[in-house]
């Protein structure tokens, strides 16, 4: 257990104020470069940089490079030379995956019954995208986008393709230049955000946490949502599936929120506080008009063209209010700056531990993708192909390395649900 201290509450409120006042402009290229020494090693603390990103954001010219650190594409401890090596490795790995996919595609079409259906869904979703700006300039390459989505579906067994992924990957394609960057940044983004936008992993967890948070912070609203407004909260799953991108007025606002989620500041599972803040925008109308579930959902769907800074600031204030309840939460409800070791070593009883954790304890998969899995038929096809092609054991080991990303082997963990590290 980790106690949420008044100091954390003050810090969250200061961040909320800082965001709106905008005392400093977003981090530009000159300032970003000053965070590193002559060899490219980090000269500032990671925490310092993440707090600044929370409060100020990133200039568009910096975003591509900064996101490679925020997602884990690059290590914060790496040098410039090491990053060049890593990027080269990721380019080669992506190329190898593409070659493998091309060779096993006939097998997938014949033996994996969901492949053709998924491929058709991806093609249909991509055709709906606007690929040109108002001046007629081409923004995205739909063929390249389709290839990346198909490869992600074949290799990443945890993140089955779902509607919304095409829009998310499009935003990554708009941000970076090369396909291998788009592919790997998307994979790392899913991992870093704990697959919170994936229906069969994070979305239901987020909705449960949101319901619990409303009950804890706003009992009157919660009572209405459990009565006449029953089902409204569970119907908000598109917010999480699309990672709120349809609520904003510009791509820059979407990127602004996403990079805050990647920092882990001011807390873990910040997306739940964002959703709570959006619900608060319709709260008064819902209660005054005694809306039912369908009307509440309609009101929530009208929340568009939002300003990211205002929403992030509001969510920071909610976090401060949560802290000021003066109770201790499970480690997942603590500030992201608290270490897991200190959380696990604390044995003092708390109000929450004595009266049952407000959100309970759920089991969900670890954030490391189990892409290479003998229970995954798509990856089994990869194995079969290479084994029948008489691939040497060393090459098969390389296949395992290429397809089990981003970091370590899969394992199951039991983690308390909440808003901390």
C-alpha positions as CSV (number, residue, x, y, z in Angstrom):
1,X,0.0,0.0,0.0
2,X,1.1,3.5,-0.7
3,X,-0.4,6.6,0.9
4,X,-1.5,9.4,-1.4
5,X,0.0,12.4,0.3
6,X,-1.1,16.0,0.4
7,X,2.2,16.8,-1.3
8,X,1.0,14.8,-4.3
9,X,-2.3,16.6,-4.2
10,X,-0.6,20.0,-4.3
11,X,1.7,18.8,-7.1
12,X,-1.3,17.7,-9.2
13,X,-3.1,21.0,-8.6
14,X,0.0,23.0,-9.5
15,X,0.3,21.0,-12.7
16,X,-3.4,21.6,-13.5
17,X,-2.8,25.4,-13.0
18,X,0.4,25.3,-15.0
19,X,-1.2,23.7,-18.0
20,X,-3.9,26.3,-18.3
21,X,-1.8,29.3,-17.5
22,X,0.9,28.1,-20.0
23,X,3.7,29.9,-18.2
24,X,6.2,28.3,-20.6
25,X,5.7,27.2,-24.3
26,X,5.9,23.6,-25.3
27,X,9.3,21.9,-25.2
28,X,11.0,22.9,-28.5
29,X,14.0,21.4,-30.3
30,X,16.6,23.6,-28.6
31,X,15.3,22.8,-25.1
32,X,15.0,19.1,-25.9
33,X,18.6,18.9,-27.1
34,X,19.7,20.5,-23.9
35,X,18.3,17.5,-22.0
36,X,21.2,15.4,-23.4
37,X,25.0,15.7,-23.1
38,X,27.5,15.6,-26.0
39,X,27.3,11.8,-26.2
40,X,23.5,11.8,-26.3
41,X,23.1,10.5,-22.7
42,X,20.3,12.0,-20.7
43,X,21.5,14.9,-18.6
44,X,18.2,15.6,-16.9
45,X,16.1,13.1,-14.9
46,X,13.4,11.2,-16.7
47,X,11.0,12.4,-14.1
48,X,11.9,16.0,-14.8
49,X,11.2,15.6,-18.5
50,X,7.9,13.8,-18.0
51,X,6.6,16.4,-15.6
52,X,7.5,19.1,-18.1
53,X,5.7,17.2,-20.9
54,X,2.6,16.9,-18.6
55,X,2.6,20.6,-17.9
56,X,3.8,22.0,-21.2
57,X,3.6,19.5,-23.9
58,X,5.9,19.0,-26.9
59,X,6.5,21.1,-29.9
60,X,5.6,19.2,-33.1
61,X,9.2,19.3,-34.3
62,X,10.2,17.4,-31.1
63,X,7.4,14.9,-30.9
64,X,8.7,12.2,-33.1
65,X,12.0,11.9,-31.2
66,X,10.5,12.3,-27.8
67,X,7.9,9.7,-28.4
68,X,10.6,7.1,-29.1
69,X,11.7,7.6,-25.5
70,X,8.2,7.8,-24.0
71,X,7.1,4.5,-25.6
72,X,10.3,2.6,-25.0
73,X,11.4,2.5,-28.6
74,X,14.6,4.0,-27.3
75,X,16.0,3.5,-23.8
76,X,16.3,6.6,-21.6
77,X,19.8,5.4,-20.7
78,X,21.0,5.1,-24.3
79,X,23.6,7.1,-26.1
80,X,23.2,8.6,-29.6
81,X,25.3,5.8,-31.1
82,X,23.3,3.2,-29.3
83,X,20.1,4.7,-30.6
84,X,21.3,4.6,-34.1
85,X,22.1,0.9,-33.6
86,X,18.6,0.2,-32.1
87,X,16.9,2.0,-35.0
88,X,18.8,0.0,-37.5
89,X,17.9,-3.2,-35.7
90,X,14.2,-2.3,-35.6
91,X,14.3,-1.5,-39.3
92,X,15.8,-4.9,-40.0
93,X,13.4,-6.8,-37.7
94,X,10.5,-5.1,-39.4
95,X,11.7,-6.0,-42.8
96,X,12.2,-9.6,-41.7
97,X,8.6,-9.8,-40.3
98,X,7.3,-8.4,-43.6
99,X,9.2,-11.1,-45.5
100,X,7.9,-13.8,-43.3
101,X,4.3,-12.5,-43.6
102,X,4.5,-12.5,-47.4
103,X,5.6,-16.1,-47.4
104,X,3.0,-17.4,-45.0
105,X,0.1,-15.3,-46.4
106,X,-1.2,-18.3,-48.5
107,X,-1.2,-20.5,-45.4
108,X,-3.0,-17.9,-43.4
109,X,-5.7,-17.6,-46.1
110,X,-6.2,-21.4,-46.2
111,X,-5.7,-22.4,-42.6
112,X,-6.6,-19.5,-40.4
113,X,-10.3,-18.9,-40.8
114,X,-10.3,-15.4,-39.2
115,X,-7.6,-14.0,-41.4
116,X,-9.6,-13.2,-44.5
117,X,-12.4,-11.7,-42.4
118,X,-9.9,-9.5,-40.5
119,X,-8.2,-8.5,-43.7
120,X,-11.5,-7.4,-45.2
121,X,-12.4,-5.5,-42.1
122,X,-9.1,-3.6,-42.2
123,X,-9.5,-2.8,-45.9
124,X,-13.0,-1.6,-45.3
125,X,-12.0,0.6,-42.3
126,X,-9.1,2.1,-44.2
127,X,-11.2,3.1,-47.2
128,X,-13.3,5.3,-44.8
129,X,-10.4,7.4,-43.9
130,X,-9.8,10.8,-45.4
131,X,-6.4,10.5,-47.0
132,X,-6.1,14.2,-48.2
133,X,-6.1,17.5,-46.5
134,X,-8.5,20.4,-47.6
135,X,-5.9,21.5,-50.2
136,X,-5.9,18.0,-51.8
137,X,-2.5,17.0,-50.5
138,X,-2.1,13.3,-49.7
139,X,-1.8,12.8,-46.0
140,X,-1.4,9.0,-45.7
141,X,-0.6,6.0,-47.8
142,X,-3.5,3.6,-47.4
143,X,-1.6,0.6,-48.8
144,X,1.2,1.1,-46.4
145,X,-1.3,1.5,-43.6
146,X,-3.1,-1.7,-44.5
147,X,0.2,-3.6,-44.5
148,X,1.2,-2.4,-41.0
149,X,-2.2,-3.2,-39.6
150,X,-2.2,-6.7,-41.1
151,X,1.3,-7.4,-39.8
152,X,0.3,-6.2,-36.4
153,X,-2.7,-8.5,-36.4
154,X,-0.6,-11.5,-37.5
155,X,2.2,-10.9,-35.0
156,X,0.6,-9.3,-31.9
157,X,-1.7,-11.9,-30.4
158,X,-2.8,-9.8,-27.5
159,X,-4.1,-6.9,-29.6
160,X,-6.5,-8.5,-32.0
161,X,-7.6,-6.0,-34.7
162,X,-10.5,-3.9,-33.7
163,X,-12.2,-0.9,-35.2
164,X,-10.3,2.2,-34.2
165,X,-6.8,0.7,-34.7
166,X,-6.8,2.1,-38.3
167,X,-7.2,5.6,-37.0
168,X,-4.6,5.2,-34.3
169,X,-2.0,3.8,-36.6
170,X,-2.8,6.6,-39.1
171,X,-1.8,9.1,-36.4
172,X,1.5,7.3,-36.0
173,X,2.0,7.3,-39.7
174,X,1.4,11.0,-39.8
175,X,4.0,11.6,-37.1
176,X,6.9,9.5,-38.4
177,X,8.5,9.0,-41.8
178,X,9.2,5.3,-42.0
179,X,7.0,2.2,-41.8
180,X,9.2,0.4,-39.3
181,X,8.8,3.4,-37.0
182,X,5.0,3.4,-37.4
183,X,4.8,-0.3,-36.7
184,X,7.0,-0.4,-33.6
185,X,5.7,2.8,-32.1
186,X,2.2,1.4,-32.2
187,X,3.3,-1.8,-30.6
188,X,5.2,0.0,-27.9
189,X,2.3,2.4,-27.4
190,X,-0.1,-0.5,-26.7
191,X,2.3,-1.9,-24.2
192,X,3.1,1.3,-22.5
193,X,-0.5,2.1,-22.0
194,X,-1.2,-1.4,-20.7
195,X,-3.4,-2.2,-23.7
196,X,-6.0,0.1,-22.2
197,X,-7.6,0.6,-25.6
198,X,-7.9,-3.1,-26.4
199,X,-11.4,-4.4,-25.9
200,X,-10.5,-7.8,-24.5
201,X,-7.8,-6.5,-22.2
202,X,-8.0,-2.9,-21.0
203,X,-11.4,-1.4,-21.9
204,X,-13.5,-3.4,-19.5
205,X,-11.0,-2.7,-16.8
206,X,-11.2,1.0,-17.5
207,X,-15.0,1.0,-17.4
208,X,-15.0,-0.8,-14.1
209,X,-12.5,1.6,-12.6
210,X,-14.6,4.5,-14.0
211,X,-17.7,3.2,-12.3
212,X,-15.9,2.8,-9.0
213,X,-14.4,6.3,-9.2
214,X,-17.8,7.9,-9.8
215,X,-19.2,6.0,-6.8
216,X,-16.3,7.2,-4.6
217,X,-16.1,10.8,-5.7
218,X,-19.7,11.6,-6.7
219,X,-22.2,9.4,-4.9
220,X,-25.2,11.4,-6.1
221,X,-24.2,11.0,-9.8
222,X,-23.4,7.4,-9.2
223,X,-26.8,6.7,-7.8
224,X,-28.5,8.2,-10.9
225,X,-26.2,6.2,-13.2
226,X,-27.1,3.0,-11.3
227,X,-30.8,3.8,-11.5
228,X,-32.4,5.6,-14.4
229,X,-29.1,6.0,-16.2
230,X,-28.2,2.3,-15.9
231,X,-25.9,1.1,-18.6
232,X,-24.6,4.5,-19.6
233,X,-21.1,4.1,-18.2
234,X,-20.6,0.7,-19.9
235,X,-21.7,2.2,-23.2
236,X,-18.8,4.6,-23.1
237,X,-16.3,2.0,-24.3
238,X,-15.6,3.9,-27.6
239,X,-13.8,6.6,-25.5
240,X,-11.2,4.0,-24.5
241,X,-11.2,2.0,-27.7
242,X,-10.4,5.1,-29.7
243,X,-8.2,6.5,-26.9
244,X,-10.4,9.7,-27.0
245,X,-9.2,10.8,-30.4
246,X,-12.7,11.5,-31.6
247,X,-13.3,14.0,-28.8
248,X,-10.7,16.5,-29.9
249,X,-10.6,19.3,-32.4
250,X,-7.2,18.5,-33.9
251,X,-4.6,15.7,-34.2
252,X,-2.3,17.9,-32.1
253,X,-4.8,17.6,-29.2
254,X,-4.9,13.9,-29.6
255,X,-1.1,13.6,-29.5
256,X,-1.0,16.0,-26.5
257,X,-3.2,13.6,-24.5
258,X,-1.5,10.5,-25.7
259,X,2.0,11.8,-24.7
260,X,0.7,12.6,-21.2
261,X,-0.6,9.0,-20.9
262,X,2.9,7.8,-22.0
263,X,4.6,9.8,-19.2
264,X,2.7,8.1,-16.5
265,X,2.1,11.5,-14.9
266,X,0.5,12.4,-12.6
267,X,-0.6,8.8,-12.1
268,X,-1.1,5.5,-13.7
269,X,-4.4,4.8,-15.6
270,X,-4.8,8.6,-16.2
271,X,-7.2,7.7,-19.0
272,X,-9.9,6.9,-16.3
273,X,-9.6,10.3,-14.8
274,X,-9.9,11.8,-18.3
275,X,-13.1,9.9,-18.9
276,X,-14.4,11.0,-15.4
277,X,-13.7,14.6,-16.3
278,X,-15.6,14.3,-19.5
279,X,-18.6,12.8,-17.7
280,X,-18.5,15.7,-15.3
281,X,-19.1,18.0,-18.3
282,X,-22.6,16.5,-18.8
283,X,-23.3,15.8,-15.1
284,X,-25.5,18.9,-14.4
285,X,-27.6,18.4,-17.5
286,X,-28.0,14.7,-16.8
287,X,-29.2,15.3,-13.2
288,X,-31.4,18.3,-14.1
289,X,-33.2,16.5,-16.9
290,X,-33.1,13.1,-15.1
291,X,-31.7,11.5,-18.3
292,X,-31.9,7.8,-19.0
293,X,-29.0,5.8,-20.3
294,X,-29.6,6.4,-24.0
295,X,-29.9,10.2,-23.5
296,X,-26.7,10.2,-21.4
297,X,-24.8,8.4,-24.1
298,X,-26.1,10.9,-26.7
299,X,-25.0,13.8,-24.5
300,X,-21.5,12.2,-24.1
301,X,-21.3,11.7,-27.8
302,X,-21.7,15.4,-28.3
303,X,-18.5,16.0,-26.4
304,X,-16.3,16.9,-29.4
305,X,-13.8,19.6,-30.4
306,X,-12.4,19.5,-26.9
307,X,-9.2,21.3,-25.9
308,X,-6.6,18.8,-24.7
309,X,-4.9,21.1,-22.2
310,X,-8.2,21.9,-20.6
311,X,-9.2,18.3,-20.3
312,X,-5.8,17.2,-18.9
313,X,-5.9,20.1,-16.4
314,X,-9.4,19.0,-15.3
315,X,-8.2,15.4,-14.9
316,X,-5.3,16.6,-12.8
317,X,-7.7,18.4,-10.5
318,X,-9.7,15.2,-10.1
319,X,-6.6,13.3,-9.1
320,X,-5.9,16.0,-6.5
321,X,-9.4,15.6,-5.2
322,X,-8.9,11.8,-5.0
323,X,-5.8,12.3,-3.0
324,X,-7.5,14.7,-0.6
325,X,-9.9,12.0,0.5
326,X,-7.1,11.3,3.0
327,X,-7.1,7.5,2.6
328,X,-4.5,5.0,1.4
329,X,-5.1,3.1,-1.9
330,X,-3.7,0.0,-3.4
331,X,-0.3,0.7,-5.1
332,X,-2.1,1.1,-8.5
333,X,-3.9,4.1,-7.0
334,X,-0.7,5.8,-6.0
335,X,1.4,8.4,-7.6
336,X,3.5,7.2,-10.5
337,X,6.6,8.5,-8.7
338,X,6.2,6.0,-5.9
339,X,8.4,2.9,-6.3
340,X,6.9,-0.6,-6.4
341,X,9.4,-1.8,-3.8
342,X,8.2,0.8,-1.2
343,X,4.6,0.0,-2.0
344,X,5.1,-3.7,-1.4
345,X,7.1,-3.2,1.8
346,X,4.5,-1.1,3.5
347,X,2.5,-3.2,6.0
348,X,0.5,-0.5,7.8
349,X,-3.3,-1.0,7.7
350,X,-5.3,1.7,6.0
351,X,-8.9,2.8,5.8
352,X,-9.2,1.2,2.4
353,X,-7.5,-2.1,3.4
354,X,-9.8,-2.4,6.4
355,X,-13.0,-1.7,4.5
356,X,-12.0,-3.6,1.3
357,X,-10.3,-1.9,-1.7
358,X,-12.8,0.3,-3.5
359,X,-12.0,-1.3,-6.8
360,X,-11.1,-4.8,-5.7
361,X,-8.3,-6.8,-7.2
362,X,-8.4,-8.1,-10.7
363,X,-6.1,-10.3,-12.7
364,X,-5.1,-9.2,-16.1
365,X,-2.2,-9.9,-18.5
366,X,1.1,-8.3,-18.1
367,X,2.0,-5.5,-20.5
368,X,4.7,-7.5,-22.2
369,X,3.2,-8.8,-25.5
370,X,3.0,-12.6,-25.8
371,X,3.4,-12.3,-29.6
372,X,5.3,-15.6,-30.0
373,X,3.0,-18.1,-28.4
374,X,2.4,-21.8,-29.2
375,X,-1.3,-21.2,-28.4
376,X,-1.5,-18.6,-31.2
377,X,-2.5,-20.2,-34.6
378,X,-1.0,-17.3,-36.6
379,X,2.4,-17.7,-35.0
380,X,2.1,-21.5,-35.2
381,X,1.9,-21.0,-38.9
382,X,5.1,-19.0,-38.8
383,X,6.8,-21.9,-36.9
384,X,5.5,-24.5,-39.3
385,X,6.6,-22.6,-42.4
386,X,10.1,-22.1,-41.1
387,X,10.5,-25.7,-39.8
388,X,9.4,-27.2,-43.1
389,X,11.8,-24.8,-44.8
390,X,14.6,-26.5,-42.8
391,X,15.5,-23.3,-41.0
392,X,18.5,-23.7,-38.7
393,X,17.8,-23.6,-34.9
394,X,19.7,-20.4,-34.7
395,X,17.3,-18.8,-37.2
396,X,14.3,-20.1,-35.4
397,X,15.6,-18.5,-32.2
398,X,15.9,-15.3,-34.2
399,X,12.3,-15.7,-35.2
400,X,11.3,-16.0,-31.6
401,X,13.3,-12.8,-30.8
402,X,11.7,-10.9,-33.7
403,X,8.2,-11.8,-32.9
404,X,8.2,-11.7,-29.1
405,X,8.2,-8.0,-28.4
406,X,8.6,-5.4,-27.1
407,X,10.7,-6.8,-24.2
408,X,10.4,-10.0,-22.1
409,X,8.5,-13.3,-22.2
410,X,4.9,-13.3,-21.2
411,X,3.8,-14.0,-17.7
412,X,0.6,-13.5,-15.7
413,X,0.5,-11.1,-12.8
414,X,-2.2,-10.0,-10.2
415,X,-2.3,-6.3,-10.0
416,X,-4.7,-4.2,-8.0
417,X,-6.8,-2.0,-10.2
418,X,-6.3,1.7,-9.7
419,X,-4.6,4.9,-10.6
420,X,-1.0,4.6,-9.6
421,X,2.3,3.0,-10.7
